[in-house]
């Protein structure tokens, strides 16, 4: 078991790079497909109410995939789950290519969104377990930044085809989107051929010899031990009460980001600026993607403090947006400036919260408990779409500020009572399964 225990000192190698690319591209594809629902409303002539259904269609099927993949990955492994999601993507992409009716479009989206939900949950879990300790935080946050990249690419595709009109143009846009999905699936399959199963999952499952062989094959001698670990964590970290508290906080911060981000990036345009949907999506995702590279400092800072400050910034900026509604409705240049600032700060907020909610759970329950937090939080986005459907613009943005205010309260709570998972600690320490032996002990 020595090899697995010494993984805290593992170095980044070429296989790690390919795994990083695979995970980042996988989340980009998930975002591409999730964002697709807000673009696809223009592919068919539908009543406004059904347009809201199509927007709700994305989170509905995403959480189905999340709910199924979490327990599946805990039982059968991370790698097997990630191959299954690729198969679902391929099926959905093929159906989308031939989706000339509203029914086929919904079916294609449902299959791909189930794949996306499973893909995202499994990648968030696997990245913590497979990335070297000294790079775990920034690698996971940059992988999650692939979500911004995927939405940005879809917005560019939508804008590039927006000048076209008529049935032929719609078919062309749909075909481009479908082919892009299939191409990315093929690339992902190639990048995952040499991806290892989670070392920690294998060890916790009692498959020690397989875990040792996987570590040796993956890292060879290109790593060294840095930290001795004591397998007995403080009792309060594993108590039922603390686990329940952790779940409540994870749900609240995840729900705040999911609802807040979704209402601004996806449904704001549908409700108030239908002709600007691809532009708003491009700016929100593009700004978030660029600012997301500040995640490079993730292994040198406190995750708790970073979560607090980014939630505080997101809340404060949204309050400003709400307070200046009457101004930017007349001067859209101010709207674009505020949108860019909000997108940047919020990007760091959700990169941090998404990283946090997958690292705080024990290895054998990490897939399931991460899925529970994400299932509930994304599920809450569905009624939010309908609750805000008939609000005025100022009410809509004020509601968004209140949502992020709830997230800020949860972040304050975690700052006070939550354990530190950043600053370069190992995933075993972040999950509370092990604690570092004090110097000189």
Secondary structure as GFF3:
##gff-version 3
##sequence-region A 1 441
A	DSSP	alpha_helix	2	5	.	.	.	ID=ss1
A	DSSP	three_ten_helix	6	9	.	.	.	ID=ss2
A	DSSP	alpha_helix	14	40	.	.	.	ID=ss3
A	DSSP	alpha_helix	48	76	.	.	.	ID=ss4
A	DSSP	alpha_helix	78	97	.	.	.	ID=ss5
A	DSSP	alpha_helix	102	130	.	.	.	ID=ss6
A	DSSP	three_ten_helix	133	135	.	.	.	ID=ss7
A	DSSP	alpha_helix	136	144	.	.	.	ID=ss8
A	DSSP	alpha_helix	146	161	.	.	.	ID=ss9
A	DSSP	alpha_helix	167	191	.	.	.	ID=ss10
A	DSSP	alpha_helix	199	204	.	.	.	ID=ss11
A	DSSP	alpha_helix	208	219	.	.	.	ID=ss12
A	DSSP	beta_strand	229	230	.	.	.	ID=ss13
A	DSSP	alpha_helix	235	238	.	.	.	ID=ss14
A	DSSP	alpha_helix	240	262	.	.	.	ID=ss15
A	DSSP	pi_helix	263	267	.	.	.	ID=ss16
A	DSSP	alpha_helix	268	272	.	.	.	ID=ss17
A	DSSP	three_ten_helix	274	276	.	.	.	ID=ss18
A	DSSP	alpha_helix	277	291	.	.	.	ID=ss19
A	DSSP	three_ten_helix	292	300	.	.	.	ID=ss20
A	DSSP	alpha_helix	303	323	.	.	.	ID=ss21
A	DSSP	alpha_helix	325	328	.	.	.	ID=ss22
A	DSSP	alpha_helix	332	359	.	.	.	ID=ss23
A	DSSP	three_ten_helix	363	365	.	.	.	ID=ss24
A	DSSP	alpha_helix	366	387	.	.	.	ID=ss25
A	DSSP	alpha_helix	393	417	.	.	.	ID=ss26
A	DSSP	alpha_helix	427	430	.	.	.	ID=ss27
A	DSSP	beta_strand	435	436	.	.	.	ID=ss28
###
